[in-house]
Amino acid sequence: MTKPVFSSRITMMLVMLGMAVGTGNIWRFPRIAASNGGGSFLVAWLVFLLLWSIPLILVEFAAGKTSRSGPIGAFAKLAGRGTAWMGAWVAFVSTAIMFYYSVVMGWTLRYLFGAITGTVPTEACDTGAVGCVGPQQFWDGFIGSPWPVVTHAIAIALAVLVVLRGVRGIERAARVLIPSLLILVVALTIRAVTLEGAEAGLAFLFTPNWSDLTNADIWLQALTQNAWDTGAGWGLITAYAVYIKKREDTTLNAFMLGFGNNSVSLLAGIMVLCTVFAILPNAANEIVNADNEGLTFIWVPQLFGLMPGGSAFMVLFFLALVFAAWSSLIAMIELAARVLTDAGIARQKAILVVGALGFGLGLPSAIWIEVFRNQDWVWGVGLMVSGLFFAILVMRHGVEKFRSTLINREGNDIVIGRWFNTVIRLVAIQAIVITAWWLWQAVNLEDLRATFTLISEFNVGTVLIQWSIAITAFVGLNRWLAFHAAGNTSSDT
């Protein structure tokens, strides 16, 4: 029986872009770029697009297309049955992110509704004001209420409904969401650069201070941003690549996906920083150093409140965030469902199980912001380990063999040269370095006991404990995982 495949290359790329472009592009990139030197950061960020993201995208395209399986089956088939636990780690990390990412989409839905109805405050309260509800109070009131549970449920339901309709449903959603998202981002960017004073934001973002590039932190932050906003190494591309036609070119697609995703990030950076420098230049440092939620849900309403026609543009901004979050959440649910269908569970049942688990296990993050931040910290860093495991997959298969037989297929638009053999080994080194760096940031030498507690928004202990539980379980179940995740083979479509 012929398995479902993407109907066209264009549609496939829209689906892949939907997977890659998420809230991290729109709310994290501008903040990280601004707080790490602007133009200097862009140089390092572009370097790691080529040294991290695109090599891993190439690997994932090839792994999914060849194995016709999700991450567990791909590892078992291409790197040996003893590595099935690594594939399970990759799939689990992205699924764990899905549990709280739906909460983020729920936030964007609430703010979109508030922007449309004009109920999102845009003026900050004066210090000491009694009864005033400004952006900070509105945000605090929202996350402290039952409403995040409701919006979390709506987000899960919207994504599940798309995935239930199969490949064609995912394609139809991508055809609407991604062009609309791109139009919204471009429109907001054009508005931002036409504001008086916007040239200061452009100068900051595009003028590198070359001496800053001696700062290792800028390079490590640039690597982290590539890992977190391109989707490379998450296993999501592997799951979608199952639906690629066997003779479809993937090498050019990998470059298009990497550069396309980062182009959206760059537009978001222009949009946010030009607005900040034009509207509130004296508060620029405070704004760009806020956390992700603070920048998006506290500062952005204030910025639009001071902009001519800001109410309409605030609606467009939160609509863009909804579309970005929705398309990425669809991919996460598809990945988790793919793992279950590879194990022999009927697709519809698998999707409903994933949806139910997503809602239930996402509740703590919806109810307690501290849990949300803990999970974002633990599994965000876990993505670095996922990248390491994909590099190990290639090395166990044979780097030259992987490049020459699985990546370079007949009819490819671009032939990947021997540089890949060196770079994929470098990916493994990068993964180890960036993981160690992030964990070291979370060590408090003055209070080691607090550093190794289970539940914390930011310490090394919570990461190591939760990782250890997951890895121990997957290693113990490796034989079972390898046996049950053989995956579906596809005819030569």
N, C-alpha and C positions, 0 to 999 in steps of 0.2 A: 504494500500500500504506500502510495506517495505521501510523504509528510508535508505539512503546510510550510510554505516559504514566503518571504516577502515578495510582493507583487512587482516591485521595481527597485532599481538602485536608488532613485531619488527618495522614494518612500522609506527605504531602509535607512538612509542617512538622516532623514527627519526623525525616525524612531530613535536612532543612536544619539542624535543631538538632544532629543528629549530626555534620554537617560542621563547624559553628561551635564546639561545645563540645569542647574538647580539654584536654590537659595544661596548656596555658597558663592556662586558667581556674582550675585547681586548685592548681598549684604556683607559677605566676608572679604571678598577681594578688595573693594575700595578701602576698607579699614586697614587691612594688612599692608596694602601698597602704601597708603599714606603714613602709617606709623613705622615704616621701614625704609624711608628715604625716597619714596616716589619714583623718580626716573631711575635711580640706582637699583631699586627693587625690580623694575621691569627688565633690566638687563639680566639679572640672575634668574628671574622667572622664565624668560625666554630660553635661557640655556637649559633649564631643567624640563621645559616642554620637550626638548630634543633628547635629553639624557634620561628622563624618567617616563613621562607620559606616553610619548609615541612608541617607544620600544615595548611597553607593557600593553598598549592598545594592539600593536601588531601580534603579540603573543596571544592575547585573548581572542582576537578575530580568528587566528589560526586554530587555537585549541577548541573553540566552540564549533567552528565549521567542520573540523576534522572528526572530532569525537561524537558530534551530534548529541552531546550531553551537557548537563550543567557542570559546575566546578568539581563536584565529587567524582563523577564519571570521567571527566576530562583528565583529572590527575591520575586516576586509576588506569586509564587506557594509555596515556602518553608518558607517564613517569613511573609507572609500576604500581601494583595493587597496594604496596606498602605505604604509598603516599596519599591514599584516599582521605586520611585524617586531615591532611593539609587542605584538600578541597573542601572538606567539611568546615574547617576554620574560615576559609574565604567566604563560603556561603553564609555561615552563621554571623560573621561580623557585619555583613551587609544587611542581614535580616534583623540583627539587634539594632542597627541604625534605623531600619524601617520602623521599629516599634516607637521610637520617639520622633522620627522625621514626620510622621503623620500628625503629631502634635504641632509641629512647626507649620504644616500646611493648615491646620485648624486655626492657628493664630492669624495667618494671612487671610483666611476666609472671614474671620471676625472683623479684621481691620478693613477689608474690602467693603463689607456691609456697612461699617461705620463711616467709611469715606463716602459711600454712595448716599447714605442718609444724612450726612453732615453731623454725625454725633461724635466723631473723633476730635478731641480738643486740640487746638493748634497753638495756644498761648500758655506759656509756663506760668505757674502761680508765683506771686511774690512771696518772699521768705516770711514765714509767720502768718500767712493768710489762712483764715479759718473757713472751712467749707468749700474752698476752691478746688475745682477738679481740672488739673492741667494734664498734659501728656503722661507725666510720671504717675500721677494719681490714677489716671484712667488705666494705665498698664498694670499697676499694682492691684487695682480693684479687679481687673479682668482675670489675671492669673491666680488670684486668691479666691475666685468664685467657682461654681460648678461648670461654668460655660466652656472652659477648655476641654472638659470631658465630652461635651456635646459636639463641639467643632472637631475634635479628634475622631469621633464616631462618623461624622459626615465625611471627613477626609478619607478614612478607610473605605467607606461605602462607595464613594466616587471612584476610587482607584480600582476596587474589586469589580465594580460594574463594567469597567473598560476591559480588564483582563479576562473576565468571564466570556467576553465575545471573541476571544481567541486572537490570532494574528491579525485578522482583518479589523477587529475592534481596536487593537493597539495602533494599527496603521491609520484608521479613521481619526482617532484621537490626536495622533501626531500631526496629521495634515491640518488640523485646526489649531492645536495648541502652539506648535513651534513657529509657523509663519506669523501667527498673532503675537506671540511673545517677542519675536524679532522686530515686528513693526512697532510694538509698544516701547521696546528698549531704544530703538532708533529715534522715535518721536520724542521720548523723554530726554535723550542725549542732545538732540537738536535744540530743544527748549533750553537745556542747561547751558549750552555753549553760546546762546544768544543773550544770556543775562549780562547786564553790565557788571564788569569785574570778573567774569568767568575766565579771562585770559590768565589770571593768577593761578587758577586751578590747573589749567593746561600746562603752564610753565612748570609748576611743581611736579606734575605727573610725568612729564616728558623730558625733563632736564636732569640727567644723571650727574651726581657728584661722584666722580670716578674713585675718589679716595674712600668713599663709603664701602666700596667693593672689597676692601680689606677686612671688613667686619663679617665674621663667620655667621653671626646671627641672621644677617640679611639673606645669605645663601641658604641657610637652613629653613628660614621662613618661606623662601621662594620654592624650595623643594616641597615643603609641607603643603603650600597652597596648590601646587600642581597635583599632588596626591589627593587632595580633598575636593577639588572642583572639576577634574576632568573625567572622573569615573574609572581611571586606569587602575587596574589591580583590584577592583571591587568584586569581580566575577559577574557583573551585570552585562558587560559586553559578551562574555562567554555564553551567558544564557540567551541573549538575543541572536548571537551568531549561529545558533542552532538552526535558525530560519533563513540563513543566507543560502542562495543557490550555490550548488557545488562548484560551478564554473565562474561564479562572481569574483571579480577582482577585489582584494581586500587591502592591498598595500597602499594604493592611493586613498582609499577610504580612511585608513588609519591617520594619514596626514591631514586629510580634510576634517576629520572629527576633532583631532587635537587643536588645529588652528582655528576651526570654527568655534569650538567651545571657548577658547581663550580670547577670541575676538569679542564674544558676548561679555566676558569678564572685563575686558578693556573698555568697552562701551559703558558698562556699569560704573567703572572707575571714573570715566570722564563725566558721566551724568551726576554722580554723587559729589565728586570733588569740585567740579565747576559750580554746582549749586551751593556748596558750603562756602567756598571762597567768595562767591558773589553775594550771598545773603547774610552770612554771619562770619566774616573773616576773622573777627576778634576771638571767636569761639572755636576756630578751626581745630586747634590742638585737642580741646576737650571733646569735640565731636568725634574725631577720627580715633581717639583712644578709648571711646566707649566700647562696651562689649557688643556682640552681634545684635542682641535684643534691644539694647539701649540705642544703638545707632538707628535701627529700623523702626522701632515702635515708639520711641520717645523723641528722638531728634528729627527724624524725617517729617512727622506731622508739623513740627515747629517751622522747619524750612519751607514747606509748602504753604504754611499759613502766612508767611511773609512774601511769597512770590505772587506776582500778578497772575491771576487765573489759576492759582495754586490748588484750589479745590478740585478742579477737573483733572489736573495732573497728578494729584494724590490718588484719585481713583485709578488712573492708568498705572501708577506705580504699584499699587497693591494688586491690581489685576495681573500685572506681569509676574509678581511674586507668586500668586496663586497658580498661574500656568506653569511656572518653573517648578514649583513644588509638586504639582500634580503629575507632570510628565516623569519626574524622577521617582515618585512614589509608585507609579505604575510599573516601572522597571524593577523596583525592589520586590514588589509582590510577585511579578513574573519570575524572578530568580528563585524565590522561596518555593513557589509552586512547581517550577521546573525540577527542583531537587526531589520533591515528593512524587512527581509524575515519573521521573527516572526510576524511582523505587517501586513503581508499579501501581501507584494510586491513581484512580481516574482523575482526569484534569479538573473537572468541575468541582469534585469533592476536595481536591488538593487546594484549589483557590479559596474555597469557602473556609477550609481549615486554617489557611494562612490568614485570611481576613479576621476570623474569630480570635486567633492567637495575637494578631497584630493589635486588635482592640484591647484585649485583656491585658497583655503584657506591656502595652503602652499607657495603661491607666496610671501607674505610679508617676510617670513623667508628666502626664497631663495634670495630675493633682498637686505634685510637689516640684517646684522649679529646681530644688536642690537635687532631686533624683534625675531630672532631665540633664542638668549640667554634669552630673557624675557619669551618666551613660554616654553623653557626648564626648567626654574626656577619655573614658576607657576604650570605647570602640573606635573613636576617631584615630587614636594612636594605633589601635589594632590594624587599621588599614595599611600601615607601613609594613607590618608583618605579612599581610596578604600579598603585598608587592614582592617581598622577599620570597615567598613560597612560589609565586609564578616564575621568578627567576630560577629557582631550584628545579621547577618542572622542566624548563628548557635545558638546563645543564644535565639533568638525569636522562632526558631523552637523547641528548647529544646536541650541542649548540649548532654545529655546522649542519647536522642532519635536519634539525628543526628549521633552520633558515632556508636550506636548499630544497627541502621536500614539502614542508607545510606552509611556509610563508611565500616563497617564490613558486607560485603555481603557473601553469601555462595560461597565457593571455593576460597576465598582470600588467597594469600600466606602468608600474615602477618595479624595477628589480632591486631588492634590498641587498646591498653589498656586504662585504666581510666586516665592515664597521660594526654591524649588529652583534657579531660574536664577542667583540670587546665591550660594547655598551651594555649588553644584558648581564654580563658579569659585574659591570660597574653598578647596575641597578641593585644587585644583591648587597654590595658594599654600602651604597647610599641608604638602603633600607635599614641596615644594621646601625649605621651612624646616626640617622635621624631618629630611630627608635630610642637609642641610648641617650641622645641629646634631650629628647622630650622627657624621658623618665628622670634624667638628672635634674631637670628644671623643677621637678616635683618632690625633690628630696630636701627636707628641712634638717640640716645638720644640728640645729640647736634643739630640736625636739623630735628625735627619731621615733619615739613611740607614736606621736601624732602622724608621722610620715607613713606609717604602716598600718593604718586603720582601714577597715573594709569600706565604709561609706564616707566619702569625702568628695567635695567638688573638684579638688585638685591635689592629689598626693600619689606617690608611687605605689603605696601599699594596695589601694583599691584596684589599681590596674593589674598588678602581679597576682593578687588573689583571684580576681575574676578570670583572668587569662588562664591561670593554672587549673581552675575548675573546668573550664571549657576544653583545654588541650588534653587534660587527663581523661576526660570523658571520650573525646574523639579518638585518641590513641587506643584506649581500651576497646572501642567499638570498631576499630579499623577494619578488621576482617569482615564484619557484618556490613559496614558501609561499602566496602569494595564489592561485595557480593550483590548487594541490593541496588547499587547505583550504576549498573552497566550502561544504562541509558538506552535511547532509541537510535538505531541506525537508520539513515535515510537513503532512499534510492537516489540514483544519479539524476538529480533534478536540474 
